[in-house]
Amino acid sequence: MDVTASIRNLRIAPKKVRLIADLVRGRKASVAVTELRFRAKRAAQPMRKLIESAVANAEHNFKLKGDDLVITRVIVDEAVKMKRFFPRAFGRATPIRKRGSNVTLTVSDSVKAAPVVAKKPHVASK
């Protein structure tokens, strides 16, 4: 059984959230929550709350045990950008894009449901 939870318009850049998403993908939910509690990254707290929300959804809505849940999928997409302008010399202005993230997290009660993510082989440049 797959259970999802999501955050929309999280005001942290997707590149920074993906660092935390890669850390928790494929782990047990309880281990991931413990690890994120002591992580110094700003995206760790919203991600921890999202995992706790998905576990609570699984326990309340589907009567699954929270101890058995594994994080099978974490998708971090780009949200709407807030566009601002910064004044520069000679009357110019440069754009500032304040990026946001949409995060979707899926937990599952079976370990075999976890997708195998193949990493690209590292190719050294000559």
Kinemage of the C-alpha trace (Angstrom):
@kinemage 1
@onewidth
@group {chain A} dominant
@subgroup {mainchain}
@vectorlist {calphas} color= white
{ca met a 1} P 0.000 0.000 0.000
{ca asp a 2} L 1.435 3.355 -1.038
{ca val a 3} L 0.563 6.487 0.940
{ca thr a 4} L 1.511 9.984 -0.213
{ca ala a 5} L 1.909 13.399 1.346
{ca ser a 6} L 2.986 16.636 -0.310
{ca ile a 7} L 4.171 20.185 0.297
{ca arg a 8} L 3.335 22.888 -2.178
{ca asn a 9} L 5.179 26.199 -2.594
{ca leu a 10} L 7.934 25.519 -0.078
{ca arg a 11} L 10.152 28.598 -0.247
{ca ile a 12} L 13.447 26.716 -0.554
{ca ala a 13} L 15.145 26.171 -3.904
{ca pro a 14} L 14.591 22.697 -5.404
{ca lys a 15} L 18.324 22.088 -5.706
{ca lys a 16} L 18.695 22.447 -1.936
{ca val a 17} L 15.661 20.303 -1.154
{ca arg a 18} L 16.925 17.530 -3.455
{ca leu a 19} L 20.034 17.175 -1.262
{ca ile a 20} L 17.794 16.160 1.633
{ca ala a 21} L 15.487 14.099 -0.599
{ca asp a 22} L 18.423 11.995 -1.801
{ca leu a 23} L 19.396 11.426 1.820
{ca val a 24} L 16.062 9.914 2.886
{ca arg a 25} L 14.989 8.050 -0.260
{ca gly a 26} L 14.839 4.292 0.325
{ca arg a 27} L 15.172 4.485 4.125
{ca lys a 28} L 12.765 3.491 6.839
{ca ala a 29} L 10.591 6.437 7.857
{ca ser a 30} L 11.561 6.251 11.537
{ca val a 31} L 15.289 6.290 10.707
{ca ala a 32} L 14.846 9.187 8.284
{ca val a 33} L 12.954 11.273 10.861
{ca thr a 34} L 15.677 10.692 13.460
{ca glu a 35} L 18.400 11.639 11.005
{ca leu a 36} L 16.623 14.786 9.821
{ca arg a 37} L 16.050 15.946 13.378
{ca phe a 38} L 19.795 16.614 13.743
{ca arg a 39} L 20.550 17.741 10.175
{ca ala a 40} L 21.698 21.385 9.888
{ca lys a 41} L 20.141 22.048 6.464
{ca arg a 42} L 17.117 24.355 6.333
{ca ala a 43} L 15.149 21.903 4.180
{ca ala a 44} L 15.462 19.161 6.806
{ca gln a 45} L 12.650 20.438 9.045
{ca pro a 46} L 9.935 20.651 6.340
{ca met a 47} L 11.037 17.260 4.990
{ca arg a 48} L 10.852 15.742 8.488
{ca lys a 49} L 7.344 17.135 8.947
{ca leu a 50} L 6.347 15.770 5.540
{ca ile a 51} L 7.551 12.266 6.471
{ca glu a 52} L 5.694 12.458 9.779
{ca ser a 53} L 2.570 13.556 7.898
{ca ala a 54} L 2.814 10.635 5.458
{ca val a 55} L 3.270 8.195 8.355
{ca ala a 56} L 0.272 9.703 10.170
{ca asn a 57} L -1.796 9.392 6.965
{ca ala a 58} L -0.820 5.725 6.678
{ca glu a 59} L -1.625 4.957 10.301
{ca his a 60} L -4.923 6.835 10.437
{ca asn a 61} L -6.379 6.280 6.973
{ca phe a 62} L -5.063 2.801 6.114
{ca lys a 63} L -4.318 1.282 9.568
{ca leu a 64} L -0.677 0.541 8.668
{ca lys a 65} L 2.097 0.288 11.250
{ca gly a 66} L 4.388 3.320 11.258
{ca asp a 67} L 7.455 1.267 12.174
{ca asp a 68} L 7.274 -0.786 8.970
{ca leu a 69} L 7.003 2.108 6.491
{ca val a 70} L 9.742 2.777 3.953
{ca ile a 71} L 10.150 5.953 1.899
{ca thr a 72} L 9.837 4.675 -1.652
{ca arg a 73} L 9.624 7.852 -3.687
{ca val a 74} L 10.483 11.521 -3.168
{ca ile a 75} L 9.822 13.922 -6.043
{ca val a 76} L 11.017 17.522 -5.840
{ca asp a 77} L 9.624 19.800 -8.537
{ca glu a 78} L 9.963 23.501 -9.114
{ca ala a 79} L 7.154 25.696 -7.786
{ca val a 80} L 6.176 29.178 -8.906
{ca lys a 81} L 9.098 31.616 -8.866
{ca met a 82} L 8.749 34.967 -7.199
{ca lys a 83} L 10.340 37.535 -9.470
{ca arg a 84} L 12.017 40.568 -7.942
{ca phe a 85} L 14.454 43.166 -9.241
{ca phe a 86} L 17.645 44.464 -7.689
{ca pro a 87} L 18.807 47.984 -8.561
{ca arg a 88} L 22.262 48.282 -10.114
{ca ala a 89} L 24.492 51.067 -11.355
{ca phe a 90} L 23.508 53.466 -14.149
{ca gly a 91} L 19.781 52.948 -13.615
{ca arg a 92} L 19.829 49.266 -14.504
{ca ala a 93} L 18.099 46.459 -12.649
{ca thr a 94} L 18.906 42.765 -12.522
{ca pro a 95} L 16.283 40.083 -11.934
{ca ile a 96} L 16.181 37.977 -8.796
{ca arg a 97} L 14.296 34.686 -8.941
{ca lys a 98} L 13.172 33.434 -5.543
{ca arg a 99} L 12.664 29.764 -6.212
{ca gly a 100} L 10.258 27.434 -4.503
{ca ser a 101} L 9.637 23.696 -4.407
{ca asn a 102} L 6.764 21.246 -4.609
{ca val a 103} L 7.652 18.027 -2.778
{ca thr a 104} L 5.711 14.758 -3.061
{ca leu a 105} L 6.680 11.880 -0.789
{ca thr a 106} L 5.423 8.294 -0.952
{ca val a 107} L 5.786 5.740 1.819
{ca ser a 108} L 5.061 2.047 1.442
{ca asp a 109} L 4.682 -0.858 3.828
{ca ser a 110} L 6.684 -3.278 1.686
{ca val a 111} L 10.417 -3.025 1.065
{ca lys a 112} L 10.195 -4.745 -2.329
{ca ala a 113} L 8.078 -1.847 -3.630
{ca ala a 114} L 11.087 0.472 -3.380
{ca pro a 115} L 12.265 1.339 -6.892
{ca val a 116} L 15.856 0.615 -7.765
{ca val a 117} L 17.522 3.854 -8.789
{ca ala a 118} L 20.437 3.279 -11.118
{ca lys a 119} L 23.117 5.900 -10.819
{ca lys a 120} L 24.841 7.146 -13.910
{ca pro a 121} L 28.397 5.881 -14.223
{ca his a 122} L 31.001 8.509 -13.526
{ca val a 123} L 32.904 9.420 -16.670
{ca ala a 124} L 36.172 11.216 -16.085
{ca ser a 125} L 36.855 14.052 -18.487
{ca lys a 126} L 40.109 13.905 -20.428
